[in-house]
Amino acid sequence: MTTLYNANVYDRTRPVGSFWETTVEPANLTHYSPLNADQTCDVAIIGGGITGLSAALHLGRDRQLQVRVLEAGVPAWGASGRNGGFCCVGSTRLNYEELLQRFGRQETHRYFQDQREAVELVRQIASEEGIEIDAQGDGEIVSAHTSTRRASLVSDYEFLTEVAEYPCKLWSPEEMAEHAFRSPEAHGALLVGVGFGLNPMKYCRGLAAAVYRHGGTIHAHSAVQSWEKADGWHLLHTPSGTLRAKQVIVATNGYTEDSLHPSLGDRLLPTLSNIITTRPLTTAELEAQGWRTQTPVYDTRDLLFYFRLLADGRFLFGSRGGTVGDGREGDRAQAYMTRRLGEMFPAWQGIEITHFWNGLVCISAALTPHIGSMADDPSVFYAIAYHGNGVATGTWSGRAVARLVAGTHSSTQLCSVFRQPLKRFPLPSLRIWYLRGAYAVYSLKDGLPL
Ligand SMILES: Cc1cc2nc3c(=O)[nH]c(=O)nc-3n(C[C@H](O)[C@H](O)[C@H](O)COP(=O)(O)OP(=O)(O)OC[C@H]3O[C@@H](n4cnc5c(N)ncnc54)[C@H](O)[C@@H]3O)c2cc1C
């Protein structure tokens, strides 16, 4: 297997170590047994994260198609079960001006409406399927890490209210302290009135149970090791069985191996994101930092920090990860994040860190999310590359790709932001070096040299 990061990052036998895992029972593997014989189905889905599970739910429950999900680990082993739980908008690395330039006002507006619908779709699925997701907060806070960046939030506010038509508020530093928190690195904020926080593991477990309840089959520990096509059938070979299907959805996001399918190879750039969580904070500790919000927050740095208070009082603090993925780099990252947490929130300096983990998010050359089918084989579909924002968008994209597979919608009905061709990165073997270069530049811009 050729991968961009250390083998640890892809090792499904190693514990992930996330806090979320401690909030659920161990996966019920009797429902998700490995593919241990040759089987046939209507639609095979590779990847059992939010995208694959949402696609499976919408195909099985709403279209009565026979679906099987092949997952190399257990359901939600990938980014879906270990993210920050921001059910919010984003999913592109293009800034607002670039979106307008590339797609025009109408399509950009449509994209933001789709994103808003994606957030609501998560709530809707949770309510329809009876999933307890520990929803918290209302919207998403963008915290200005310098006073200069506060000025730039004004144009973001104008864009989001006028083009995206989102309800938003601009907060002065005083208003921010009144509604959200105090920090030497908080100089006012923009409250985007779309989004909330959730427990991603509970959400994914609920999705997987719903897929099972509606007749879908999920096979854990069933990595697709090779893929061939014969007589119009896709043959997906796993360690102990082959799945035959007329249509395939690839939902492997940051964990996609270049060798999985020739039309995906060299087209994705997975990047690591890290998270630490503290022990539960007491009311007095929260008050000492002036913390009074349940709403998820990120700051205005290029290499942003994201953080939120969890349902049990823990503080979750996330940042970009490294470019290697081994244990030594992980130890350094944990120490760095612990130090930064104390600098941003001095009242919590030295507070016990209970969990550290990381995982892969996915970037594409176009810097946009992609939904569609392969140019050289229209029976292979994909929904991929959410640029670190796939809780809501992965759910929505899973439904969108299910509609393409079922033939109820055509890809031309999708907003053009999602329809960009999946282009190869120039000199793909240098992808990690592009990332290192970008991190070096962004760190300097952010005032936090590497
Ligand atoms: C640390 C971290 C924090 C994040 N925070 C947020 C956040 O707060 N909000 C947000 O919206 N997004 C966040 N994200 C991003 C979000 O988690 C992802 O965009 C989303 O989960 C992608 O879902 P997915 O189902 O497409 O992919 P994944 O959840 O990554 O699932 C892909 C699955 O495919 C499987 N797979 C790969 N290859 C094969 C194969 N050959 N055969 C079988 N199975 C295979 C993998 O085992 C994996 O389980 C974060 C990500 C990380 C890593």
The ligand as an ORCA input file, in Angstrom:
! r2SCAN-3c Opt
* xyz 0 1
  C      -9.415     15.528     13.690
  C     -10.510     15.907     12.729
  C     -11.397     16.921     13.065
  C     -12.435     17.264     12.198
  N     -13.371     18.159     12.630
  C     -14.486     18.360     11.872
  C     -15.563     19.099     12.383
  O     -15.564     19.519     13.541
  N     -16.628     19.304     11.573
  C     -16.690     18.800     10.314
  O     -17.680     19.040      9.607
  N     -15.695     18.030      9.831
  C     -14.615     17.781     10.577
  N     -13.628     16.972     10.122
  C     -13.772     16.381      8.776
  C     -14.835     15.298      8.747
  O     -14.629     14.414      9.829
  C     -14.740     14.544      7.414
  O     -14.881     15.463      6.356
  C     -15.845     13.517      7.272
  O     -15.918     12.707      8.409
  C     -15.603     12.665      6.039
  O     -16.509     11.590      6.079
  P     -16.343     10.418      5.036
  O     -17.388      9.421      5.359
  O     -16.378     10.975      3.655
  O     -14.889      9.850      5.268
  P     -14.271      9.074      6.529
  O     -15.079      9.277      7.746
  O     -12.830      9.413      6.605
  O     -14.466      7.561      6.135
  C     -13.752      6.947      5.105
  C     -13.710      5.476      5.449
  O     -13.246      4.756      4.304
  C     -12.588      3.615      4.787
  N     -11.748      3.087      3.715
  C     -10.689      3.680      3.098
  N     -10.188      2.869      2.138
  C     -10.942      1.745      2.149
  C     -10.913      0.548      1.393
  N      -9.990      0.330      0.436
  N     -11.838     -0.419      1.664
  C     -12.788     -0.219      2.627
  N     -12.844      0.910      3.381
  C     -11.946      1.884      3.142
  C     -11.791      4.119      5.982
  O     -11.456      3.065      6.865
  C     -12.749      5.143      6.588
  O     -13.481      4.639      7.696
  C     -12.563     16.613     10.940
  C     -11.678     15.601     10.598
  C     -10.660     15.242     11.479
  C      -9.729     14.137     11.096
*
